[in-house]
Amino acid sequence: MTASNAPPDALLLLASQCPHCPTVLAGLCELVKQGIIGRLEAVNIEALPDVARERGVRSVPWLKIGEFELQGLYSLAELRQWAQRAGSQAGMAEYYADLLKQGQLSSVISAVAQQPARLTTLLLLVRDPDVDLTVRVGVSAVMEEFAGTQTLQSVLPELIDQAADEDPRVRADACHFLALTRSGEAVAALQALTRDPERAVQHVASDSLEELRAALQE
């Protein structure tokens, strides 16, 4: 197995009196046996409370598989699924979708603040025709959080590409996001969208273009 497709490592925080911790621990151990997880570290936070304190963990079971931080009871099948998603952009998109469905918007915003390139992953969700409405709204909220910042401006090429998507919903979202960049480079793309075949997109594009021009004049 090469480094590029090496199995992820896992960290599990547990407690002696936790009723769900043994199930999660057994599942992770089975995945280690199968080679789906490369290495497992289990920490009893009753014995080592500083480990939980350092990570801001208040309840267990808490686990990290690759970059995914998960909390609560997970079956073996669910743990296998998260382990197999680790290391892929599509898997990270699923992770963010799951967080947004759970109302953990602040966790996604924090993740983007740490690694701005993760905005590109969020844009994958917007372009998914089957994505949950809650997730679409959540992605918009994240974009609004970074309005006018270099973080959002860094994904301008992806937003301009999104503006040409075949799905009018995606193009409409692109209008809003392009205006949020507060960048003059977004003007041409918005002007083009004011002539979109879909009247609804035209309206959003016109409003977004007006918003952007006002911001550029400030």
N, C-alpha and C positions, 0 to 999 in steps of 0.2 A: 504494500500500500504506500503510495507516494504522499509527500507532505501536503500536496494540494487537496487530496481527498481523505486525509487522515480523520479518524473519528474524533468528535469533540470530547473534551473533558467535562466532568460534572462535579459540582459542589452541592452537598446537601446539609442544611442546618436542621437539626431535629432536637427533640426533648424527650426525656424518659417517659413522661406521662401523656405524650401526644398520641391519640388513638389512630391517627392516619399515617404517622411517620413510618411505622414498620412496613406498611404496604408500599409506600414510595421507595423506601430503602431496598426492599426486596426486588421491586421492578428495576431499579437502577443497577443492582447487582447482576440481575439476569442480562441486562443489556451489555454490561462489561464482559460477561461470559461469552456473549454472542459477538463481541467485537464491534458493536454499534456505538458504544462509548469506550473511549480509550483509557481513561483513568477516572476513578471516583474518590472523592474526599468527603467523608462524613464527619460532621462536627456536632457534638452535643453541647448546646448553648447553655445548659445548666452548669456544665463543667467549665466552659469557656465563654462566658457571657460577652466578653469584649469583641468576639468575632461577630456576633449579632449586632452589637452597638455600632461597630465601625461601618456596617453595611446598612444600618437603619432598619433592620429586620425586627418586627414586633410580634410576629406570629409564625408558627411552623406547622407543617413542613414548608420550608423555603428552599428552592433549588435554582441553580444556574447551570444550564446546559449550553456550552458555547457562549454566545452573547445573550441568550434568552434567560430572563429572570422570571421564574414561575412560583406561584404560591398556592398552597392547598393540596387537595387530594387529586392525584393523577393515576390513571390505570396504566398497566404495562403498555397497552396499545397506544395510549396518548403519549407516554414518555418516549416510545420508539419513534412516533411521528415527529416530535420536537427534535429528537436527536438527529433524525434524517434530514430535517429542514436546516439544521445548523450549517453555517458557512455559505449559504446561497442567498442571493438577493431576493429571490422569490420567497424563500423561507422567512427572511427578515420582514418582508411585506406582510406575510401572514401574521407574524408576531405583532406588528404594529396594528394591524386590523383587529386582532384579538384585544389588545390594550384599549383601543378606541371603543370597541363594543362594550367593554367593562367600565367605561367612563374614566379611564386613566389617562386623560389628555396631558396632564402635567408630566407624566413619565415620558411621553413621546416628545414633548417640547424639550425636556431635559436631554434626551438622547440626541436630538438634532443640534442643540446648543453645543454638545460635546463633539459631535461629528457632523458638520454641515452637509456632507455628501449624502447623508441619510434622507435628505429631502427628495433626492432622485428616487429612492425606494418608495417613498410615500406617493409619488406621482404614478407609480405603477398601479396603485390602488384606485386612483381616480380614473385610469384608463380601462379598468376592469368593468365590463358591462353588468356583471352580476354582483358587484360589491354592494354591501349593505348601505342603506341611506345614512345610518348612524356613522359609518366609517367615512363617507363622503363629506358629511358635515364636520367631522373631526379633523379631516385633512385640511379643510378650509380654515378651521380655527388655528391650526398649526401655522399655516401660511400667513394668517393675519398677525400672529404673534411676532413674526419676523419681517413684517412690512418695512420696506425702506432700508433693510440691512444688507450688508455684503453677502450674508448667508443666503438670502433669497435671490439676490442678483446673480449668484454663482450658478443658478440653475436656469438662467435665461434661455440658453439654447434648447433645453428640454421643454420649457414652456412654449417657445415659439414652434417647436415640433408638435406639441400638444394642440396648438391652435389650428393645425391642419388635420386633426384626427377626423375619421369618418363619422364618429358619434357626435351629434350636436350637443349633447350634455357635456362631453369632454371639452368641446370648443368653448362652451359657455363658461365652464370652470376656468379655462385658460384665460379668458377675458379678465376675470376677477383677479387671478394670480398675477397676470402681466401688469395690471394697474398697481398692485401691491408692491411691485419691485421698485417703484418710484424712479425708474430708469428711462432715459430718453430712447434707449435702444428698443424699448417695447412699443413705441409709438406706431411704427410702420405695421407691425403685426396686428395691432388693434384697429388701425385704419382699414386694413384688408378685411377684418372680421365685421366691420360695419356694412360690408357688401355681401355678407354670408347668405347662402341660399335660404337658411332658416330665419324667419322673422324674429323669433325669440332671441337667437344669437345676436342678430343685428342690434336689438335693443340693449342687451347686456354689454355689447362691445361699445356702443355709443356712450352709455353711462360710464363705463370703465375708462374710455378715452378722455372723457370730460374730467373724471376724477384724477387721472394721471397728469393731464395738462395743468390742472390746478395745483397739484403737488409740486410739479416742476417749476412753477412760478413763485413758490414760497421762498 
